[in-house]
Each structure stands twice: as structure tokens, then as C-alpha cells.
Amino acid sequence: MAEDSSSEWKPQYNPWLIAISVMLATFMEVMDTSIAAVALPYIAGSVSATSDEATWVLTSYLVANAIFIPASTWLSLKFGRKRYLITSVLIFTAASFACGSANSLAFILIARAIQGAAGGALQPLAQAILLESFPPAKRGLAMGMYALGVVVAPVIGPTFGGYLTDHISWRWAFYINIPIGLLAVLMQSKFIQDPTYFKKTKAGRLDGMGLAFLGLWLGALQYVCDKGQEDDWFGSSLIRWMALTCIVFFAAWIIRELNAKSPLVSLCIFLNRNFTVGCLLVGLFGACVYGVTTILPLFFQTLLGYDATSAGLAVAPRGLGAMLSSMTVGIIVSRVDTSKLIGAGFVIFGLTSYWTSNMSLQLSFGSLFWPILLSGTALGLIFVPLSGTALGTLPQEQLGNGSALFNLIRNIGGSIGISAVNTVAQRRLQSHRGELVRSLGGTRPVVQHSISSLTALMQHHVGPRLAMQRAYGELQGILDNQAQLWAYVDDFRYMALLCAGCVLAVMLLKRTKGAAEAAG
């Protein structure tokens, strides 16, 4: 059905020009999240905010972004997809300038919310445009191009953002969007066209109640993910209320979308087996990608003492691996069973996660080069065929709706993944520290020898009493670092287990002729 629909309309311009036009903006929008994450401490200092308050720079963006992803289908039909896309890029670019020039926390939060709302359209519209612009036999290449934006961008974001922040200013993490955004607008004005069916389809009335319910449960979920660990999860009454709010309004949203005459998104699309399984897998995929992207720079910075630029360079091989595999898989996907590629990707990601879990505090700069490179390769193996398999059998008129839900679930998975790895890192830190304290009792000869050696060393500079205090302080620091390392090890091993579960879920995918052609 997807093939028949796609043959009704073909773009006037070369599909590769269209791909560059939409992916410039998408790459910019996705990378902006991880760039801002690196710059948070600098932003907090510049606008006189605490570290906790600065996290709302990320939260305000993510919530607004998540709300407008599913709303992008209706807005495209209402105003025309090309017009809506270009307007979104212009607003995103203007909001980026506002973020860079902000001198107060309130101003940057408002600008980030506007930026997130405008950016919500870019991912689903880019994916839908790419699928429609390329013929079925080349849609694997289209998804390879799309993967460069949504998989590679958050991986190289910390590297690029760290360099800008360390060597110029955190403000350039936002100013850099201005020339990219303007170039994207010029190319989209020239090469993007609305397909024929857009002229025949009416938007209907906006499902305002559905949009409100969506905003409430997504906002509550994001708050729980951001503040859960910090506020001791359900030990906090506010977290309990926010979790209840999320559940209630999520249920209300589902009921509303199933019964509304003109729903914000059509949930009936989940009757498509490949789409449903694909959404489950892309949510878990998002958790893995953002989880690793969060935890590895923290390891390099907090335990190995790297600055932001060095930490970014240390994880840069993942971007290289993802870039190469995305384009390679896009070429070969039509000749290989997509479920095998997806399964192989999760296997490789799981094995590299376990490989990385063998890290120690004595690592050299390039010690994790191969597991990091191979984990990036796995990302392309998963995302490119998964996108084609999940969306390839949908009718053309459902591609926008399907792409919006697909990207929304991936983003939600990313938020949950970040929260999960941070929670494990903090909770297991306390657990491992207790185990180390119990196993290294003060009466053990090895501990006594270490204390004596450190005290003797310190006495060259201070008196005996202060030297002993400093020796115990040094030993405590070593204990804390080792406990934190083991907590990160637990994170990677849990991720390996999650990947094993994903391999089993891949078996539920049904490879049909339409999916094969669309993916290929």
C-alpha cells in the first residue's frame, strides 16, 4: 500500500537536495539538546542560577519539544507543511539568538521553551519528507541520512559543545544555530514542496483538549524524570503527585484520542504490528543512546579529570561509527532482512556495553576507542532499518502521524534513560561505598599500611595530627571514586541486559513486502 501511495506523487527536485534541506535543520535541533547539557554549569554561573535551577534549561526545551512533535501533523495540514517547516526553522533560529543573548534565568527559560516548541516539528517532518521524496528502492538511504541527524547529532554534541564552551563561550552553543538555520530556510524555500495529498486533506478542528492532556502528562513525566533522584523519588510528596498527574492525564489523553472525531494523533495506527513493535524498540533504543551519551562523559570528567573538550573527544568515535554505519546500512538494507540487522545492532550494542563495563580508573585516553566506535556502529545498524520497518508499511497519508508518534516515543525513551542511568549511578554509589567500607575495616593490615604510608608522606608538609587527617581524607576519596566507578559499571551491565531483551522483542517484527521495499 505504501508503494502505491508513493507512486502518486514525486518531488520536482533531486531527493538529495531535499534531504540536505531538511536534515540541516534537524541536525541542528537534535544537537542543541546535548550541546546545552555540556554548557549547563557555565549557563548557571552566567545568569546567577543554581545547578538545580539550570537543569530547567533542558527541561523547558524537552517538554515544549515533546508536546509539539505529535501536534506537527495537524499544524502541517492546517498551514501547509512547507510553510510550517520554514516558519519553525525561523522561530528556532530566532529563539537560539535569544538564548545566546540571555542575561537572566527567566529569559533563557522562555527562549528555550519557544525553541523547543519550534523544534518539535523538525524531526517528524524531516522523516516524513524523506520517506516521500525518495522512491521505495532508495528509502534505506533516506533513513541513513535521517539517522545522521537523530543518532549522530546527540553523540557529537558534547564534543562540539565542549569545545565552544571551553574555548569561546557557552553563548556560541546557541549562536552557531543562526547561520545553519538561515541556510536551511533558503534551501527549503527552493527545494521543498507539499505533496498532492496535502491539498486534498483538511486539518479539521484542533483537538485542544487532547493537546492539553498531552502537555500535562508529558510535563509531569519530565518533572518526575528530572527531579526524581534528587528528591528521593516517591519519598517526596511532590514526586508522588506528579507521577499521579502523569498517569491520570495519560489515561485521559488515550481516551480522548480514541473517541475524538478529529484527534490530535490517530492511535489506531498502533493496530499495525510492525509500527507498534517498532515504537517499543525505538523507545528502548532512545533510552540506550541517551543513557550512554550521559554516563560516559560523566565518567571521563568526574573520575578521570577530563575537561569538557577532552571528554567530548574521548566519546567522539561513537559519532564516527554511527555516521559510517548509517550510510552503509542505508545502501545494503534492501538486500538484507531488516530484523537481522536490528537484532545484530542490539547484540553489538549489548556486547560493547559489557565490554565498557570492564573499565578502570587507570584507563588511558584511547583505551575505550574500540567499544565506543563499535557502539556507534550498532546505532546505525538499529535505527536505519527500524525506521523503515516501522513506517514502511504505513499509507502515505499516515506517514506524518506515524513519524510524529515514532519520534515522540524515542524522545520519551531518552528522557527515561537519562533518569535511569543517573538514578543507578547515585543509588549504587551508596551501596558500593558501604560494601567497600565493610570490606576495608580499619584493623586490616593493608588499610593500616596505607594509612601509615600516606601519613608519613603528609608529615613532610604538616604536623602528625593533620597528616593523619589528610591521609584518611585521601583514602576516603579513593573509596568514593572506586564506588562511583562500580556504579557506572552497573549502568553499563544493566544496559547490556536491556539490549538482550530488545533482541527478543525484534523477533516480534513481521517483515512484509511493503516494509522490505520501503526500508530498502
N, C-alpha and C positions, 0 to 999 in steps of 0.2 A: 504493500500500500504506500509505503514511504517513497518507493521508486516511481510509482505512477504519479504521485503528487508532485515530486520534484521535477518531473519532465514537463510540467505545465508552464514553468517559468524559469528563465535563465537570465543571469545578470548581463548587462551590456558590456561591462569592463572585465578585464582579466581577474580571475578569482584571487590571485596572489596580491594584486594591488588592494583588493578589498580586505584581504586578510591582514596586510600590514596596517591598513587604515584603522581597523577595529582593535587590533592587538596592541598597537602603540598605547592607546588609552587604557586597555585592560591591564597591560603590564604595569603601567604607572599606578593604577588604582590598587592592585594587589600588593605591589611592593611597598606602597605607602604605609601599610599596617606594620610590617616588620621594621621599616626604617624608623618609624615613630617609636617603636618599642625600644630600640637601641638608644634613642635620644632622650628618653624619659627623665633620667636624673638631671640632665642639663636643662631640660624644659622646666623642671620643678624649681631649680635654683634661679633661673632667669625670671620666672613670674612669681617668686616668693611663695611657692606651694610646697606642701609636704610630699613625700614619696607616695603616700596613700592617695592624696588628692590628685596627684599627677596621673595615676592609673585611669582616671576618668577621661583622660585624653584619648586613651584606647577604647574605653567602654562606650563613650558617646558616639564614636565613629562606628563601632561594630553594631550597636543597636539600630542606629539610623540606617546603616547599610543593609542589615538583615530585613528590616521592615520593607524597604523599597525593592528588594530583589523579587519577591512574588508580585508586588504591585506593578512591576515593569511591563507585564503583559498587557494589562488594561490601559496603562498610560501610553503604550506604543500604539494600540488600536485607536485610542482617543485622539492623539495628536499626530500620529504618523511616526513610524519607527525611526526614520532618518532624522526627522525634526527633533524627536525626543532624545535620540542618541547625541546629536550635536549639542543640544541645549544642556544635557547632563555633563558633557565634557567641559563646556564653557563654565558652568557653575562650579564644577570640581576644580577647575584651574583657578578661578577667582577665589574660591574658598581656600585653596592652597596658599595663595598670596596672603590672604588674611591670617592664616595660621602662622606663616613665617614672620609676619609683622606684629603679632600679638604681644602685648605688654602686660596682660593680666590673665589669670586663670579663666575667669568667666568668658572673656573674649575668645580665647582659644578653644574653649569647650563648645561655644556656639558655632564657631567656624568649623570645627571638626564634625559636629552633627550635620551641618549643611554639606560638608564634603562627603560624609558617609551616605547621606540621602541621595546625592547626585551620583556617587559611585555605585550605588546599588543596581543601577541599570546596566552598567558596563559589562559585567560578566555574562549574564544570561543573554543579553542582546548580541554580544560578540559570538557566543556559541551558536545561537540560532542563525545568525547571518552567515557564519562559516559553513554550517551544515547545508544551508540553502544555496550558497554560492558555488560550492564545488559539486561536480557530478558524483553519483554514488561510488564510482570506482576510485575516487580520489578523496573521499571523506576521511580516510585514515590520516592522510597528510594534513587535512584541515584540523583534525583533533590533535595532531602533533604540534601544529602551530599554536593551537589554543593552550596546550599543556605548557608551552614556553611561558605563557602569561601566568597561569594559575598554579603551576608547580615550581617553575624555576624562580619566579619573582620573589616569593617569600623566602626562598633559600639564599639568594644573593643579596636580599635586602639588608641583613645585618652587616655584610661586608661593605656594601656601598654606604649605608647609613653610618657605620662606624668611622669610615674614612672622612666623610663630610663633617661629622660631629667633632672628631678629634683634630682635624686639620683646618677647617674653615669655621663653621658654626652650625648648631642644630637647626637654625632657621633655613639653611640651604637644603635640608632634608625635605622641605616643603617648596622652596623656591625652584628647585630642579624640575618640578612638575610643570612650570609655566611654559617653557619652550616646547616640551613634549606635548602638552595639551594643545597648544596652538597649531603645531604641525599636524596632530591628529585631526583637528577640526578642518583644516584646509584639505586634507586627503579625503575625509569623509564627505565633505561638501561636493567633491569632484566625483568620487567613485561609488558611493553607497546609493542604492535605490530601494524603494519599497516594493516588495513582490506584489504580483497581481492580486492575490487573495486578500491582501490588506485593504484594497479598495472595495472589496465585496463584503468584508466583515465589519460589523458595527460593534463598538465597545460596550454599548448598553450603559446602564447606570452604575456608578461606582459603588461597590459594596463597602460603604463606610463603616458599617458595624463589623464586618469581617476584618477590615484594616485595623480598627480599634482593638479588637480582640487579639489580633496578631501582634500588634505593638506591645500590648500589656503582657502577654505571656513570654514574648521574646525578651522584653526589658527585664522582667522578673528573673528569667533564666540566666541572662547575662550577669545580673547582680549576684545571684547565687554562685555562679562560676567564679566571678572576680573576687568576691568577699568571703566566700565560704570558709576557706582555710584560715584566713586572717581572723575571722570572728568565731572560730571553733565550730563551724558547720551548724548542726542542729542544737548545739548548746546555746546558740543565740536565738532569742525570740524573733528578731527581725528576719533572720535567715529562714526560720520556720514559716513566718507569714509570707515571705517572698516565694518560697517553694510552693506553698498552698495556692498563692495567687497564680503562679505559673501553671499548676495542674488544672485549676478551675477554668482559667481563660483559654488554656489549650483545648480542653474539652468543649468549651463554648464555641471556639473557633471551628473545630471539626464539625460540630452540629450545624453551625451557621453555613459553612461552605457546602455541606451536603444537601441543605434544604433551600438555599437561596436560588432565586431564578437566574440571577447573573452574579455568580460567586466571584470573589477576587481571584481565586485559583480553582481549577477543576480537579477535585480529589479523585474523581472517577478514573483518572489516568493511572492510579495505582492498581487497577484491575489488570494492567499489563504486567505480566510476571517479570520480564526482564527489567522493566523500569523499576519495579519495587525492590527486587534483589539488588539492582544497580545502585539505588539510593541508599540501601543499607550498607553496601560495601563502600560507597563514596563517603558516607559519614564516618565509618571506621578508618578509612584512608585519611580523611582530614584530621582525625584525632592523632594518627601516627605522624603525619607530616608536621603538624604544628607542635606536637609533643616533642619530637626530636629537635626541631628548629629552636624550641625554647630551652631545652635542657643542655644541649652541647655547648652553646656559648656561655651559659652559666658555669659549667664545669671548667672551661678554659679560663674564665675571668676570676671566679671565686677561689678555685683550688690551685690553678697553675699561675695565677697572677698576670694573665694577658690583659692588654688594653683592648678597647673596643675594636680597633683596626686589626690587631693580631688575631683576636678571637674570630673575627669575620673571615680573615684569610684562612684560618685553620679549618673552617667548615665550608669554604668555597668549593672544594672538589665535589660536593653534593650537587651544586648547581651545574657544574660541567657534566657530571654523569647524567643528570636529568635532561639537560639540553641535547646531548648526543643520543640518548635512548629515545627521547620523544620523537625526534625526526626519523630515526632509524625504524622504530616501530610503526610510525605512520606510513612508511614505504612498504613494509612487509606484512602489515596486518591483514590485508586481503587474502593472503596466501596461507595464513596460519589460523588455527582455531583460537578465537579470541579468549575463550575461557582458559585455555592452556597458558596464554600469555599473562592473563591476570593472575592465575594461580602461581605461575613462576615468579611474578613480581612480588607477591606476598611471601613466597618462600625465601627469596633472596633478601627481602627487607627483614624478615624474621631472623634469618641466619646472621645478617650483618649487625642486627641489634644485639644478638647474643655475643657476637664477636666483640662488639664495642664494650659490652659489659665486663670484659676482662681487663679493662683499663686500670691504670695505677697512677699514683702521684709522681712517678718517675718518668712519665712519658716525655719524649722529645716532640718537637714541633710537628714532624711529619709521621709520627707513629700510627696515627689513625687515618692516614691518607686513603688506604685501600678500602676499609669498611665504609668510610664516608663516601668515597666515589661510587662504590657498588650500591650503597643505599640510594643514592641519587639515580643510578641506573634503574633500580627497581621502581622508582616513582613513575618514570616514563612507561615502563612495562605495564603498570597498573592503569594509569589514568587514561592513556590514549584509547586502548581497546574497551575499557569500561565505559567511557563516554559514548563510543559508537554503539556498544551493545545495549546500553540502557536507553538511548534516544533514537537509535537507528530504525526501530520498527514503529515509531510513532507517526501518525499522519502529519503532513507538513503544517497544517493549521494548529497542531498541538505542540510543535517544537518549542515555541516561546514559553508556553505554560510548563512543559516538561523541563526545559532548561532552567527556568526560574526555581522550580522546586528542587531540582538536582543540585544547583549551586547553593541554595539555602541550606539544604541538609549537610553539604560539605562544610559550609561555614560554621554551622551549629556543632558539627563533629569536631572542628578545630578548636572552638571555644571550650568544649568539654574536655578535649585532650590536653589543652594547656592547663586547665584547672586540675585535672587528674595527676599530671606529672608533678606539678608543684605541691599538691597535697601529699603524694607518696614521698617526695623528697623531704618534706618537713616532718611528716609522721615517722618515717623510717629513720630519719636522723636521730630523733629522740630514742627510738628503740635500740638502734645500733650503739649509740653512745652509752646507754645503760648496760648493754652486753659487754662493751669494752671495759667499762669501769669495774664490772664484776669480775671479768677475767684477768684484769691487771690490778689486783689488790696491792695495796701499798707495802705489804710484807713480802711480796715476791722478790727474789734476788735480782731478776732482770730490771724490775722497776727501781729497786734501791740503787742498783748500779747506775742506771740512767740519771736518777736524781743527783747522786754523788758527782757524777761526771759533769752534769750541767751546772751544779752549784760551784764546783771547782773552777769551771770556765768563767762563771759570772763574777767570782771573787777577784778576778784581775781588775775589775772596774768598780765594784761596790762592796759593802761590808757583808759579813756572813749571813745575817738575817735577811737582808734584802736579796742577797744572791739566791738563797733557798726559795724565797717567794717567787722570784723570776724563773727559777728552774721549774717550779710547779706550774707556773703560768705557761711556760714553753711546752711542757708535757701536755697540759690541757689543750693548747692549740693544736698539737699533733693529734690528740684524741678526737677533737672536733672535726678536723679535716678528714681523718680516716672514716669517721662515722658518716660524714656528708658524702664521701666517695662511695661508700657501700649503699647509701640511699639512692644515689644516681645509678649504681649497678642494678638495684631492684627495679628502677624505672625501665631500664633497657630490657631486663628479663621479662617484665610484665608485657612490654611491647612485643617481644618475641612470641609470647603466649597468645596475645591478641591476633597476631598475624597467622598463627596456626588455626585459630578459629575462623579467620577470613578465608583461608584455603578451603575449609569445609563448606563455607557459605557459597563459594564460587561454583560448587557442584550443582547448586540450585538454578544457575543460569541456563536458559534454553537458547541454543544457537539456532536461529531460523535463517532462512534465505535472505529475508529483508535485512536482518541485523548484520549478516555477513557482508552484504553489499554495501550497507551504509557505513559500516566500520572500515570497509576496505578501500 
